[in-house]
Amino acid sequence: MQALIWIGALISLIGMIGIIYCIFKVSRAKKANLDDEAMRAAVQAVVPVNLAALFLSVIGLMMVVIGIMLG
């Protein structure tokens, strides 16, 4: 079960990197002083990446918990 824990931690880390990427992407769009439509488009472009990153983080954490409970 050690492998499940480490693989889950790696997947969760990849998800966290994706979340940090989304934060920086939206932060750069905010600093660019875009108009309302451009800002809305920038944020809408980041939403699928953010959801995928959250999904990876949750799946990774679930794998870690399952690995701990089975190990």
PQR file of N, CA, C, O and H, with PARSE charges and radii, in Angstrom:
ATOM      1  N   MET A   1       0.801  -1.197   0.000 -0.4000 1.5000
ATOM      2  CA  MET A   1       0.000   0.000   0.000 -0.0000 2.0000
ATOM      3  C   MET A   1       0.849   1.268   0.000  0.5500 1.7000
ATOM      4  O   MET A   1       0.340   2.374  -0.184 -0.5500 1.4000
ATOM      5  N   GLN A   2       2.139   1.090   0.207 -0.4000 1.5000
ATOM      6  CA  GLN A   2       3.042   2.245   0.148 -0.0000 2.0000
ATOM      7  C   GLN A   2       2.990   2.918  -1.213  0.5500 1.7000
ATOM      8  O   GLN A   2       3.040   4.144  -1.314 -0.5500 1.4000
ATOM      9  H   GLN A   2       2.553   0.192   0.356  0.4000 1.0000
ATOM     10  N   ALA A   3       2.890   2.103  -2.261 -0.4000 1.5000
ATOM     11  CA  ALA A   3       2.855   2.661  -3.615 -0.0000 2.0000
ATOM     12  C   ALA A   3       1.602   3.500  -3.818  0.5500 1.7000
ATOM     13  O   ALA A   3       1.664   4.551  -4.455 -0.5500 1.4000
ATOM     14  H   ALA A   3       2.849   1.107  -2.179  0.4000 1.0000
ATOM     15  N   LEU A   4       0.473   3.059  -3.291 -0.4000 1.5000
ATOM     16  CA  LEU A   4      -0.773   3.806  -3.418 -0.0000 2.0000
ATOM     17  C   LEU A   4      -0.666   5.168  -2.734  0.5500 1.7000
ATOM     18  O   LEU A   4      -1.162   6.172  -3.244 -0.5500 1.4000
ATOM     19  H   LEU A   4       0.422   2.205  -2.774  0.4000 1.0000
ATOM     20  N   ILE A   5      -0.018   5.188  -1.586 -0.4000 1.5000
ATOM     21  CA  ILE A   5       0.164   6.444  -0.856 -0.0000 2.0000
ATOM     22  C   ILE A   5       1.044   7.401  -1.653  0.5500 1.7000
ATOM     23  O   ILE A   5       0.705   8.577  -1.789 -0.5500 1.4000
ATOM     24  H   ILE A   5       0.385   4.372  -1.171  0.4000 1.0000
ATOM     25  N   TRP A   6       2.153   6.924  -2.176 -0.4000 1.5000
ATOM     26  CA  TRP A   6       3.071   7.799  -2.911 -0.0000 2.0000
ATOM     27  C   TRP A   6       2.489   8.247  -4.246  0.5500 1.7000
ATOM     28  O   TRP A   6       2.679   9.395  -4.648 -0.5500 1.4000
ATOM     29  H   TRP A   6       2.428   5.969  -2.066  0.4000 1.0000
ATOM     30  N   ILE A   7       1.785   7.358  -4.934 -0.4000 1.5000
ATOM     31  CA  ILE A   7       1.145   7.750  -6.194 -0.0000 2.0000
ATOM     32  C   ILE A   7       0.049   8.780  -5.925  0.5500 1.7000
ATOM     33  O   ILE A   7      -0.094   9.746  -6.674 -0.5500 1.4000
ATOM     34  H   ILE A   7       1.631   6.425  -4.607  0.4000 1.0000
ATOM     35  N   GLY A   8      -0.712   8.578  -4.870 -0.4000 1.5000
ATOM     36  CA  GLY A   8      -1.745   9.540  -4.495 -0.0000 2.0000
ATOM     37  C   GLY A   8      -1.156  10.893  -4.129  0.5500 1.7000
ATOM     38  O   GLY A   8      -1.707  11.933  -4.487 -0.5500 1.4000
ATOM     39  H   GLY A   8      -0.596   7.794  -4.261  0.4000 1.0000
ATOM     40  N   ALA A   9      -0.045  10.880  -3.422 -0.4000 1.5000
ATOM     41  CA  ALA A   9       0.614  12.140  -3.063 -0.0000 2.0000
ATOM     42  C   ALA A   9       1.116  12.858  -4.314  0.5500 1.7000
ATOM     43  O   ALA A   9       1.027  14.083  -4.403 -0.5500 1.4000
ATOM     44  H   ALA A   9       0.403  10.035  -3.131  0.4000 1.0000
ATOM     45  N   LEU A  10       1.638  12.109  -5.274 -0.4000 1.5000
ATOM     46  CA  LEU A  10       2.119  12.709  -6.514 -0.0000 2.0000
ATOM     47  C   LEU A  10       0.967  13.311  -7.317  0.5500 1.7000
ATOM     48  O   LEU A  10       1.087  14.416  -7.847 -0.5500 1.4000
ATOM     49  H   LEU A  10       1.710  11.114  -5.202  0.4000 1.0000
ATOM     50  N   ILE A  11      -0.140  12.589  -7.405 -0.4000 1.5000
ATOM     51  CA  ILE A  11      -1.306  13.102  -8.130 -0.0000 2.0000
ATOM     52  C   ILE A  11      -1.848  14.358  -7.437  0.5500 1.7000
ATOM     53  O   ILE A  11      -2.220  15.326  -8.100 -0.5500 1.4000
ATOM     54  H   ILE A  11      -0.237  11.691  -6.974  0.4000 1.0000
ATOM     55  N   SER A  12      -1.890  14.335  -6.121 -0.4000 1.5000
ATOM     56  CA  SER A  12      -2.355  15.493  -5.377 -0.0000 2.0000
ATOM     57  C   SER A  12      -1.421  16.689  -5.576  0.5500 1.7000
ATOM     58  O   SER A  12      -1.879  17.828  -5.669 -0.5500 1.4000
ATOM     59  H   SER A  12      -1.588  13.548  -5.582  0.4000 1.0000
ATOM     60  N   LEU A  13      -0.140  16.436  -5.639 -0.4000 1.5000
ATOM     61  CA  LEU A  13       0.834  17.507  -5.871 -0.0000 2.0000
ATOM     62  C   LEU A  13       0.657  18.108  -7.257  0.5500 1.7000
ATOM     63  O   LEU A  13       0.750  19.326  -7.413 -0.5500 1.4000
ATOM     64  H   LEU A  13       0.233  15.511  -5.563  0.4000 1.0000
ATOM     65  N   ILE A  14       0.406  17.287  -8.259 -0.4000 1.5000
ATOM     66  CA  ILE A  14       0.147  17.785  -9.613 -0.0000 2.0000
ATOM     67  C   ILE A  14      -1.099  18.664  -9.609  0.5500 1.7000
ATOM     68  O   ILE A  14      -1.125  19.705 -10.265 -0.5500 1.4000
ATOM     69  H   ILE A  14       0.331  16.298  -8.132  0.4000 1.0000
ATOM     70  N   GLY A  15      -2.119  18.258  -8.883 -0.4000 1.5000
ATOM     71  CA  GLY A  15      -3.328  19.066  -8.759 -0.0000 2.0000
ATOM     72  C   GLY A  15      -3.058  20.398  -8.083  0.5500 1.7000
ATOM     73  O   GLY A  15      -3.595  21.425  -8.498 -0.5500 1.4000
ATOM     74  H   GLY A  15      -2.098  17.413  -8.349  0.4000 1.0000
ATOM     75  N   MET A  16      -2.242  20.391  -7.058 -0.4000 1.5000
ATOM     76  CA  MET A  16      -1.905  21.642  -6.373 -0.0000 2.0000
ATOM     77  C   MET A  16      -1.122  22.582  -7.283  0.5500 1.7000
ATOM     78  O   MET A  16      -1.322  23.796  -7.243 -0.5500 1.4000
ATOM     79  H   MET A  16      -1.806  19.557  -6.721  0.4000 1.0000
ATOM     80  N   ILE A  17      -0.239  22.030  -8.097 -0.4000 1.5000
ATOM     81  CA  ILE A  17       0.498  22.858  -9.054 -0.0000 2.0000
ATOM     82  C   ILE A  17      -0.474  23.495 -10.047  0.5500 1.7000
ATOM     83  O   ILE A  17      -0.312  24.655 -10.425 -0.5500 1.4000
ATOM     84  H   ILE A  17      -0.076  21.043  -8.130  0.4000 1.0000
ATOM     85  N   GLY A  18      -1.478  22.735 -10.463 -0.4000 1.5000
ATOM     86  CA  GLY A  18      -2.495  23.276 -11.359 -0.0000 2.0000
ATOM     87  C   GLY A  18      -3.293  24.396 -10.708  0.5500 1.7000
ATOM     88  O   GLY A  18      -3.608  25.390 -11.363 -0.5500 1.4000
ATOM     89  H   GLY A  18      -1.610  21.792 -10.156  0.4000 1.0000
ATOM     90  N   ILE A  19      -3.622  24.252  -9.440 -0.4000 1.5000
ATOM     91  CA  ILE A  19      -4.361  25.286  -8.726 -0.0000 2.0000
ATOM     92  C   ILE A  19      -3.515  26.555  -8.608  0.5500 1.7000
ATOM     93  O   ILE A  19      -4.022  27.661  -8.797 -0.5500 1.4000
ATOM     94  H   ILE A  19      -3.365  23.445  -8.908  0.4000 1.0000
ATOM     95  N   ILE A  20      -2.241  26.395  -8.300 -0.4000 1.5000
ATOM     96  CA  ILE A  20      -1.343  27.552  -8.208 -0.0000 2.0000
ATOM     97  C   ILE A  20      -1.206  28.231  -9.563  0.5500 1.7000
ATOM     98  O   ILE A  20      -1.154  29.459  -9.640 -0.5500 1.4000
ATOM     99  H   ILE A  20      -1.829  25.496  -8.147  0.4000 1.0000
ATOM    100  N   TYR A  21      -1.148  27.441 -10.636 -0.4000 1.5000
ATOM    101  CA  TYR A  21      -1.109  28.004 -11.990 -0.0000 2.0000
ATOM    102  C   TYR A  21      -2.352  28.858 -12.250  0.5500 1.7000
ATOM    103  O   TYR A  21      -2.249  29.951 -12.808 -0.5500 1.4000
ATOM    104  H   TYR A  21      -1.191  26.444 -10.574  0.4000 1.0000
ATOM    105  N   CYS A  22      -3.514  28.365 -11.851 -0.4000 1.5000
ATOM    106  CA  CYS A  22      -4.757  29.122 -12.050 -0.0000 2.0000
ATOM    107  C   CYS A  22      -4.742  30.428 -11.261  0.5500 1.7000
ATOM    108  O   CYS A  22      -5.193  31.461 -11.757 -0.5500 1.4000
ATOM    109  H   CYS A  22      -3.598  27.477 -11.399  0.4000 1.0000
ATOM    110  N   ILE A  23      -4.231  30.383 -10.053 -0.4000 1.5000
ATOM    111  CA  ILE A  23      -4.151  31.599  -9.238 -0.0000 2.0000
ATOM    112  C   ILE A  23      -3.278  32.637  -9.929  0.5500 1.7000
ATOM    113  O   ILE A  23      -3.657  33.806 -10.012 -0.5500 1.4000
ATOM    114  H   ILE A  23      -3.865  29.544  -9.651  0.4000 1.0000
ATOM    115  N   PHE A  24      -2.113  32.225 -10.428 -0.4000 1.5000
ATOM    116  CA  PHE A  24      -1.228  33.172 -11.095 -0.0000 2.0000
ATOM    117  C   PHE A  24      -1.827  33.690 -12.393  0.5500 1.7000
ATOM    118  O   PHE A  24      -1.666  34.863 -12.727 -0.5500 1.4000
ATOM    119  H   PHE A  24      -1.806  31.275 -10.361  0.4000 1.0000
ATOM    120  N   LYS A  25      -2.511  32.832 -13.121 -0.4000 1.5000
ATOM    121  CA  LYS A  25      -3.117  33.234 -14.394 -0.0000 2.0000
ATOM    122  C   LYS A  25      -4.192  34.307 -14.168  0.5500 1.7000
ATOM    123  O   LYS A  25      -4.222  35.306 -14.886 -0.5500 1.4000
ATOM    124  H   LYS A  25      -2.642  31.878 -12.850  0.4000 1.0000
ATOM    125  N   VAL A  26      -5.059  34.113 -13.193 -0.4000 1.5000
ATOM    126  CA  VAL A  26      -6.097  35.095 -12.901 -0.0000 2.0000
ATOM    127  C   VAL A  26      -5.483  36.356 -12.299  0.5500 1.7000
ATOM    128  O   VAL A  26      -5.945  37.464 -12.573 -0.5500 1.4000
ATOM    129  H   VAL A  26      -5.035  33.302 -12.609  0.4000 1.0000
ATOM    130  N   SER A  27      -4.461  36.195 -11.494 -0.4000 1.5000
ATOM    131  CA  SER A  27      -3.792  37.360 -10.912 -0.0000 2.0000
ATOM    132  C   SER A  27      -3.171  38.241 -11.997  0.5500 1.7000
ATOM    133  O   SER A  27      -3.260  39.467 -11.935 -0.5500 1.4000
ATOM    134  H   SER A  27      -4.086  35.295 -11.271  0.4000 1.0000
ATOM    135  N   ARG A  28      -2.535  37.602 -12.999 -0.4000 1.5000
ATOM    136  CA  ARG A  28      -1.972  38.374 -14.113 -0.0000 2.0000
ATOM    137  C   ARG A  28      -3.061  39.087 -14.901  0.5500 1.7000
ATOM    138  O   ARG A  28      -2.865  40.217 -15.348 -0.5500 1.4000
ATOM    139  H   ARG A  28      -2.463  36.606 -13.049  0.4000 1.0000
ATOM    140  N   ALA A  29      -4.197  38.441 -15.071 -0.4000 1.5000
ATOM    141  CA  ALA A  29      -5.301  39.073 -15.798 -0.0000 2.0000
ATOM    142  C   ALA A  29      -5.847  40.263 -15.011  0.5500 1.7000
ATOM    143  O   ALA A  29      -6.230  41.276 -15.596 -0.5500 1.4000
ATOM    144  H   ALA A  29      -4.356  37.523 -14.708  0.4000 1.0000
ATOM    145  N   LYS A  30      -5.883  40.138 -13.685 -0.4000 1.5000
ATOM    146  CA  LYS A  30      -6.350  41.248 -12.859 -0.0000 2.0000
ATOM    147  C   LYS A  30      -5.403  42.435 -12.933  0.5500 1.7000
ATOM    148  O   LYS A  30      -5.846  43.582 -13.002 -0.5500 1.4000
ATOM    149  H   LYS A  30      -5.572  39.316 -13.209  0.4000 1.0000
ATOM    150  N   LYS A  31      -4.103  42.169 -12.919 -0.4000 1.5000
ATOM    151  CA  LYS A  31      -3.116  43.248 -12.970 -0.0000 2.0000
ATOM    152  C   LYS A  31      -3.069  43.937 -14.326  0.5500 1.7000
ATOM    153  O   LYS A  31      -2.576  45.059 -14.441 -0.5500 1.4000
ATOM    154  H   LYS A  31      -3.743  41.237 -12.863  0.4000 1.0000
ATOM    155  N   ALA A  32      -3.581  43.269 -15.350 -0.4000 1.5000
ATOM    156  CA  ALA A  32      -3.562  43.841 -16.700 -0.0000 2.0000
ATOM    157  C   ALA A  32      -4.657  44.884 -16.901  0.5500 1.7000
ATOM    158  O   ALA A  32      -4.722  45.517 -17.955 -0.5500 1.4000
ATOM    159  H   ALA A  32      -3.982  42.357 -15.257  0.4000 1.0000
ATOM    160  N   ASN A  33      -5.516  45.067 -15.900 -0.4000 1.5000
ATOM    161  CA  ASN A  33      -6.611  46.040 -15.968 -0.0000 2.0000
ATOM    162  C   ASN A  33      -7.444  45.873 -17.230  0.5500 1.7000
ATOM    163  O   ASN A  33      -7.654  46.825 -17.981 -0.5500 1.4000
ATOM    164  H   ASN A  33      -5.464  44.553 -15.044  0.4000 1.0000
ATOM    165  N   LEU A  34      -7.907  44.669 -17.449 -0.4000 1.5000
ATOM    166  CA  LEU A  34      -8.731  44.373 -18.618 -0.0000 2.0000
ATOM    167  C   LEU A  34     -10.141  44.906 -18.411  0.5500 1.7000
ATOM    168  O   LEU A  34     -10.590  45.103 -17.281 -0.5500 1.4000
ATOM    169  H   LEU A  34      -7.736  43.895 -16.839  0.4000 1.0000
ATOM    170  N   ASP A  35     -10.825  45.133 -19.516 -0.4000 1.5000
ATOM    171  CA  ASP A  35     -12.228  45.522 -19.397 -0.0000 2.0000
ATOM    172  C   ASP A  35     -13.056  44.308 -18.958  0.5500 1.7000
ATOM    173  O   ASP A  35     -12.542  43.194 -18.860 -0.5500 1.4000
ATOM    174  H   ASP A  35     -10.461  44.973 -20.434  0.4000 1.0000
ATOM    175  N   ASP A  36     -14.321  44.541 -18.702 -0.4000 1.5000
ATOM    176  CA  ASP A  36     -15.163  43.502 -18.110 -0.0000 2.0000
ATOM    177  C   ASP A  36     -15.260  42.256 -18.989  0.5500 1.7000
ATOM    178  O   ASP A  36     -15.171  41.135 -18.488 -0.5500 1.4000
ATOM    179  H   ASP A  36     -14.738  45.446 -18.781  0.4000 1.0000
ATOM    180  N   GLU A  37     -15.440  42.443 -20.279 -0.4000 1.5000
ATOM    181  CA  GLU A  37     -15.568  41.295 -21.184 -0.0000 2.0000
ATOM    182  C   GLU A  37     -14.274  40.491 -21.273  0.5500 1.7000
ATOM    183  O   GLU A  37     -14.304  39.261 -21.259 -0.5500 1.4000
ATOM    184  H   GLU A  37     -15.512  43.354 -20.686  0.4000 1.0000
ATOM    185  N   ALA A  38     -13.151  41.176 -21.365 -0.4000 1.5000
ATOM    186  CA  ALA A  38     -11.864  40.480 -21.457 -0.0000 2.0000
ATOM    187  C   ALA A  38     -11.541  39.745 -20.159  0.5500 1.7000
ATOM    188  O   ALA A  38     -11.006  38.636 -20.176 -0.5500 1.4000
ATOM    189  H   ALA A  38     -13.127  42.175 -21.377  0.4000 1.0000
ATOM    190  N   MET A  39     -11.871  40.375 -19.042 -0.4000 1.5000
ATOM    191  CA  MET A  39     -11.632  39.725 -17.748 -0.0000 2.0000
ATOM    192  C   MET A  39     -12.514  38.480 -17.603  0.5500 1.7000
ATOM    193  O   MET A  39     -12.067  37.443 -17.114 -0.5500 1.4000
ATOM    194  H   MET A  39     -12.305  41.275 -19.029  0.4000 1.0000
ATOM    195  N   ARG A  40     -13.763  38.601 -18.034 -0.4000 1.5000
ATOM    196  CA  ARG A  40     -14.673  37.460 -17.970 -0.0000 2.0000
ATOM    197  C   ARG A  40     -14.147  36.318 -18.846  0.5500 1.7000
ATOM    198  O   ARG A  40     -14.203  35.155 -18.447 -0.5500 1.4000
ATOM    199  H   ARG A  40     -14.126  39.443 -18.432  0.4000 1.0000
ATOM    200  N   ALA A  41     -13.639  36.643 -20.029 -0.4000 1.5000
ATOM    201  CA  ALA A  41     -13.097  35.620 -20.928 -0.0000 2.0000
ATOM    202  C   ALA A  41     -11.853  34.966 -20.334  0.5500 1.7000
ATOM    203  O   ALA A  41     -11.661  33.756 -20.459 -0.5500 1.4000
ATOM    204  H   ALA A  41     -13.593  37.588 -20.353  0.4000 1.0000
ATOM    205  N   ALA A  42     -11.014  35.768 -19.692 -0.4000 1.5000
ATOM    206  CA  ALA A  42      -9.793  35.224 -19.082 -0.0000 2.0000
ATOM    207  C   ALA A  42     -10.135  34.261 -17.946  0.5500 1.7000
ATOM    208  O   ALA A  42      -9.528  33.198 -17.818 -0.5500 1.4000
ATOM    209  H   ALA A  42     -11.170  36.751 -19.591  0.4000 1.0000
ATOM    210  N   VAL A  43     -11.104  34.642 -17.132 -0.4000 1.5000
ATOM    211  CA  VAL A  43     -11.490  33.782 -16.010 -0.0000 2.0000
ATOM    212  C   VAL A  43     -12.189  32.522 -16.521  0.5500 1.7000
ATOM    213  O   VAL A  43     -11.962  31.431 -15.997 -0.5500 1.4000
ATOM    214  H   VAL A  43     -11.597  35.506 -17.236  0.4000 1.0000
ATOM    215  N   GLN A  44     -13.030  32.666 -17.530 -0.4000 1.5000
ATOM    216  CA  GLN A  44     -13.721  31.495 -18.075 -0.0000 2.0000
ATOM    217  C   GLN A  44     -12.749  30.520 -18.711  0.5500 1.7000
ATOM    218  O   GLN A  44     -13.010  29.317 -18.734 -0.5500 1.4000
ATOM    219  H   GLN A  44     -13.215  33.552 -17.955  0.4000 1.0000
ATOM    220  N   ALA A  45     -11.634  31.013 -19.226 -0.4000 1.5000
ATOM    221  CA  ALA A  45     -10.633  30.120 -19.808 -0.0000 2.0000
ATOM    222  C   ALA A  45      -9.908  29.311 -18.735  0.5500 1.7000
ATOM    223  O   ALA A  45      -9.411  28.219 -19.008 -0.5500 1.4000
ATOM    224  H   ALA A  45     -11.421  31.990 -19.208  0.4000 1.0000
ATOM    225  N   VAL A  46      -9.849  29.842 -17.528 -0.4000 1.5000
ATOM    226  CA  VAL A  46      -9.124  29.183 -16.443 -0.0000 2.0000
ATOM    227  C   VAL A  46     -10.009  28.176 -15.694  0.5500 1.7000
ATOM    228  O   VAL A  46      -9.494  27.261 -15.052 -0.5500 1.4000
ATOM    229  H   VAL A  46     -10.253  30.730 -17.306  0.4000 1.0000
ATOM    230  N   VAL A  47     -11.321  28.340 -15.774 -0.4000 1.5000
ATOM    231  CA  VAL A  47     -12.236  27.494 -14.993 -0.0000 2.0000
ATOM    232  C   VAL A  47     -12.049  25.998 -15.277  0.5500 1.7000
ATOM    233  O   VAL A  47     -11.978  25.230 -14.317 -0.5500 1.4000
ATOM    234  H   VAL A  47     -11.739  29.083 -16.296  0.4000 1.0000
ATOM    235  N   PRO A  48     -11.965  25.535 -16.531 -0.5600 1.5000
ATOM    236  CA  PRO A  48     -11.785  24.085 -16.739  0.2800 2.0000
ATOM    237  C   PRO A  48     -10.469  23.550 -16.159  0.5500 1.7000
ATOM    238  O   PRO A  48     -10.423  22.440 -15.630 -0.5500 1.4000
ATOM    239  N   VAL A  49      -9.419  24.340 -16.264 -0.4000 1.5000
ATOM    240  CA  VAL A  49      -8.125  23.924 -15.694 -0.0000 2.0000
ATOM    241  C   VAL A  49      -8.235  23.838 -14.177  0.5500 1.7000
ATOM    242  O   VAL A  49      -7.711  22.914 -13.556 -0.5500 1.4000
ATOM    243  H   VAL A  49      -9.457  25.242 -16.694  0.4000 1.0000
ATOM    244  N   ASN A  50      -8.923  24.813 -13.592 -0.4000 1.5000
ATOM    245  CA  ASN A  50      -9.091  24.829 -12.144 -0.0000 2.0000
ATOM    246  C   ASN A  50      -9.890  23.614 -11.675  0.5500 1.7000
ATOM    247  O   ASN A  50      -9.530  22.977 -10.685 -0.5500 1.4000
ATOM    248  H   ASN A  50      -9.350  25.563 -14.097  0.4000 1.0000
ATOM    249  N   LEU A  51     -10.956  23.298 -12.373 -0.4000 1.5000
ATOM    250  CA  LEU A  51     -11.763  22.137 -11.989 -0.0000 2.0000
ATOM    251  C   LEU A  51     -10.983  20.833 -12.141  0.5500 1.7000
ATOM    252  O   LEU A  51     -11.092  19.941 -11.300 -0.5500 1.4000
ATOM    253  H   LEU A  51     -11.248  23.816 -13.178  0.4000 1.0000
ATOM    254  N   ALA A  52     -10.209  20.724 -13.199 -0.4000 1.5000
ATOM    255  CA  ALA A  52      -9.391  19.523 -13.385 -0.0000 2.0000
ATOM    256  C   ALA A  52      -8.340  19.409 -12.279  0.5500 1.7000
ATOM    257  O   ALA A  52      -8.080  18.316 -11.777 -0.5500 1.4000
ATOM    258  H   ALA A  52     -10.121  21.449 -13.883  0.4000 1.0000
ATOM    259  N   ALA A  53      -7.744  20.526 -11.905 -0.4000 1.5000
ATOM    260  CA  ALA A  53      -6.745  20.513 -10.842 -0.0000 2.0000
ATOM    261  C   ALA A  53      -7.370  20.132  -9.503  0.5500 1.7000
ATOM    262  O   ALA A  53      -6.788  19.364  -8.738 -0.5500 1.4000
ATOM    263  H   ALA A  53      -7.956  21.415 -12.312  0.4000 1.0000
ATOM    264  N   LEU A  54      -8.544  20.665  -9.227 -0.4000 1.5000
ATOM    265  CA  LEU A  54      -9.243  20.284  -7.991 -0.0000 2.0000
ATOM    266  C   LEU A  54      -9.589  18.808  -7.988  0.5500 1.7000
ATOM    267  O   LEU A  54      -9.464  18.137  -6.963 -0.5500 1.4000
ATOM    268  H   LEU A  54      -9.017  21.289  -9.850  0.4000 1.0000
ATOM    269  N   PHE A  55     -10.028  18.296  -9.142 -0.4000 1.5000
ATOM    270  CA  PHE A  55     -10.345  16.875  -9.263 -0.0000 2.0000
ATOM    271  C   PHE A  55      -9.111  16.015  -8.977  0.5500 1.7000
ATOM    272  O   PHE A  55      -9.191  15.032  -8.240 -0.5500 1.4000
ATOM    273  H   PHE A  55     -10.130  18.840  -9.974  0.4000 1.0000
ATOM    274  N   LEU A  56      -7.978  16.390  -9.561 -0.4000 1.5000
ATOM    275  CA  LEU A  56      -6.747  15.625  -9.313 -0.0000 2.0000
ATOM    276  C   LEU A  56      -6.352  15.672  -7.848  0.5500 1.7000
ATOM    277  O   LEU A  56      -5.932  14.660  -7.288 -0.5500 1.4000
ATOM    278  H   LEU A  56      -7.914  17.189 -10.160  0.4000 1.0000
ATOM    279  N   SER A  57      -6.479  16.827  -7.225 -0.4000 1.5000
ATOM    280  CA  SER A  57      -6.127  16.939  -5.809 -0.0000 2.0000
ATOM    281  C   SER A  57      -7.005  16.040  -4.949  0.5500 1.7000
ATOM    282  O   SER A  57      -6.512  15.358  -4.051 -0.5500 1.4000
ATOM    283  H   SER A  57      -6.819  17.650  -7.680  0.4000 1.0000
ATOM    284  N   VAL A  58      -8.293  16.040  -5.222 -0.4000 1.5000
ATOM    285  CA  VAL A  58      -9.217  15.218  -4.431 -0.0000 2.0000
ATOM    286  C   VAL A  58      -8.954  13.740  -4.647  0.5500 1.7000
ATOM    287  O   VAL A  58      -8.913  12.970  -3.688 -0.5500 1.4000
ATOM    288  H   VAL A  58      -8.694  16.594  -5.952  0.4000 1.0000
ATOM    289  N   ILE A  59      -8.773  13.335  -5.905 -0.4000 1.5000
ATOM    290  CA  ILE A  59      -8.498  11.921  -6.190 -0.0000 2.0000
ATOM    291  C   ILE A  59      -7.189  11.488  -5.522  0.5500 1.7000
ATOM    292  O   ILE A  59      -7.110  10.402  -4.948 -0.5500 1.4000
ATOM    293  H   ILE A  59      -8.806  13.961  -6.684  0.4000 1.0000
ATOM    294  N   GLY A  60      -6.177  12.333  -5.601 -0.4000 1.5000
ATOM    295  CA  GLY A  60      -4.895  12.012  -4.965 -0.0000 2.0000
ATOM    296  C   GLY A  60      -5.027  11.863  -3.458  0.5500 1.7000
ATOM    297  O   GLY A  60      -4.474  10.932  -2.872 -0.5500 1.4000
ATOM    298  H   GLY A  60      -6.241  13.215  -6.067  0.4000 1.0000
ATOM    299  N   LEU A  61      -5.759  12.781  -2.830 -0.4000 1.5000
ATOM    300  CA  LEU A  61      -5.945  12.688  -1.381 -0.0000 2.0000
ATOM    301  C   LEU A  61      -6.763  11.465  -1.002  0.5500 1.7000
ATOM    302  O   LEU A  61      -6.511  10.845   0.031 -0.5500 1.4000
ATOM    303  H   LEU A  61      -6.208  13.537  -3.307  0.4000 1.0000
ATOM    304  N   MET A  62      -7.742  11.113  -1.830 -0.4000 1.5000
ATOM    305  CA  MET A  62      -8.511   9.897  -1.559 -0.0000 2.0000
ATOM    306  C   MET A  62      -7.621   8.672  -1.655  0.5500 1.7000
ATOM    307  O   MET A  62      -7.750   7.744  -0.856 -0.5500 1.4000
ATOM    308  H   MET A  62      -7.946  11.617  -2.670  0.4000 1.0000
ATOM    309  N   MET A  63      -6.721   8.661  -2.626 -0.4000 1.5000
ATOM    310  CA  MET A  63      -5.801   7.528  -2.754 -0.0000 2.0000
ATOM    311  C   MET A  63      -4.897   7.424  -1.526  0.5500 1.7000
ATOM    312  O   MET A  63      -4.623   6.327  -1.039 -0.5500 1.4000
ATOM    313  H   MET A  63      -6.617   9.414  -3.275  0.4000 1.0000
ATOM    314  N   VAL A  64      -4.441   8.561  -1.037 -0.4000 1.5000
ATOM    315  CA  VAL A  64      -3.585   8.547   0.160 -0.0000 2.0000
ATOM    316  C   VAL A  64      -4.358   7.996   1.352  0.5500 1.7000
ATOM    317  O   VAL A  64      -3.843   7.152   2.085 -0.5500 1.4000
ATOM    318  H   VAL A  64      -4.664   9.452  -1.433  0.4000 1.0000
ATOM    319  N   VAL A  65      -5.570   8.458   1.551 -0.4000 1.5000
ATOM    320  CA  VAL A  65      -6.376   7.995   2.677 -0.0000 2.0000
ATOM    321  C   VAL A  65      -6.666   6.503   2.576  0.5500 1.7000
ATOM    322  O   VAL A  65      -6.572   5.777   3.565 -0.5500 1.4000
ATOM    323  H   VAL A  65      -5.989   9.144   0.955  0.4000 1.0000
ATOM    324  N   ILE A  66      -7.019   6.051   1.378 -0.4000 1.5000
ATOM    325  CA  ILE A  66      -7.286   4.621   1.196 -0.0000 2.0000
ATOM    326  C   ILE A  66      -6.027   3.809   1.443  0.5500 1.7000
ATOM    327  O   ILE A  66      -6.082   2.750   2.067 -0.5500 1.4000
ATOM    328  H   ILE A  66      -7.095   6.641   0.574  0.4000 1.0000
ATOM    329  N   GLY A  67      -4.884   4.304   0.954 -0.4000 1.5000
ATOM    330  CA  GLY A  67      -3.630   3.605   1.198 -0.0000 2.0000
ATOM    331  C   GLY A  67      -3.284   3.519   2.667  0.5500 1.7000
ATOM    332  O   GLY A  67      -2.763   2.503   3.125 -0.5500 1.4000
ATOM    333  H   GLY A  67      -4.840   5.165   0.447  0.4000 1.0000
ATOM    334  N   ILE A  68      -3.569   4.574   3.411 -0.4000 1.5000
ATOM    335  CA  ILE A  68      -3.302   4.565   4.852 -0.0000 2.0000
ATOM    336  C   ILE A  68      -4.251   3.599   5.559  0.5500 1.7000
ATOM    337  O   ILE A  68      -3.842   2.848   6.444 -0.5500 1.4000
ATOM    338  H   ILE A  68      -3.992   5.400   3.039  0.4000 1.0000
ATOM    339  N   MET A  69      -5.522   3.626   5.158 -0.4000 1.5000
ATOM    340  CA  MET A  69      -6.494   2.743   5.821 -0.0000 2.0000
ATOM    341  C   MET A  69      -6.227   1.266   5.516  0.5500 1.7000
ATOM    342  O   MET A  69      -6.437   0.416   6.381 -0.5500 1.4000
ATOM    343  H   MET A  69      -5.855   4.236   4.439  0.4000 1.0000
ATOM    344  N   LEU A  70      -5.776   0.953   4.321 -0.4000 1.5000
ATOM    345  CA  LEU A  70      -5.494  -0.435   3.968 -0.0000 2.0000
ATOM    346  C   LEU A  70      -4.125  -0.909   4.467  0.5500 1.7000
ATOM    347  O   LEU A  70      -3.891  -2.105   4.642 -0.5500 1.4000
ATOM    348  H   LEU A  70      -5.605   1.644   3.619  0.4000 1.0000
ATOM    349  N   GLY A  71      -3.239   0.046   4.687 -0.4000 1.5000
ATOM    350  CA  GLY A  71      -1.869  -0.326   5.088 -0.0000 2.0000
ATOM    351  C   GLY A  71      -1.771  -0.463   6.517  0.5500 1.7000
ATOM    352  O   GLY A  71      -0.698  -0.771   7.036 -0.5500 1.4000
ATOM    353  H   GLY A  71      -3.429   1.017   4.544  0.4000 1.0000
TER
END
